[in-house]
Amino acid sequence: MLRGGTTAALAIGEAVAIPGGGVRLSWQPHPEAEHYELRFYSTALTEIGRRDVGSQPTVTIGPADMP
């Protein structure tokens, strides 16, 4: 959600491990969303990376895609 926009409950699916070290993530789509952005955070909650994942509510991330 954009800052200042409407809020909605976020339903996140279970992460699925992919052979070779990847992971598939999914979530319930928001009816007003045009695209999604995945953000990576360290254990100290410092942002360490971002990825624009397009308009689909799912993404597969391989080891090379992770920060």
N, C-alpha and C positions, 0 to 999 in steps of 0.2 A: 504494500500500500504506500502511496506517496504521502509525505508529510502533509497534514492538513486535510487529507481525504477522508472518505468514510472508512469505518472499521468493519471488519467481519471476522468471524471465527476462522482460524486456519486449521485445516485438517491435513496432517502430514501422513503419508503412507510409510510402511516399514521399509527401511533401506535393505536392498538386496545385494549381496556380495556377488561379484562377477569373477569367474576364473581369470587369473592373471593379475589380481589386485585391484580391480575396478569396483565401482559401486553404482547401483541404479537407484535414483531418488525419485519420488513422485509425491504429488500433493493434489488436493481438491482444487480445481480451477475456480477462479473468482470471475463472476460474470462480466465485470468491467475491465478486467486485465487485458492489456494489449501485448505485453511481454513480461517475462520474469527475469530476475537477476539473482544469481546464487552468490552469497558472500561467505567467505571462509574466515574464521576467527581462531586465534591462538587460545590456549588454555587461560591466558590472562585477559581474554576478551578484546584483544587488539586485532583489528581487521588486517588480514594478511593476504587477501586476494578477492577478486570478483570475477564473475563470468556471466555474460548475458546468455541466457539459455533459450531465447526466442519465445514463441507463443504457446508452446506445448507444456502441459503440467507434468513433465517428466524429463529427466536427463540421465545419461550414463556418463560417468566420469572415470577415465582410466588413470593409472598412476602418473602418467606424464602431464595430465591436466591439473593435478593437485599442486598447491603451492608448497 
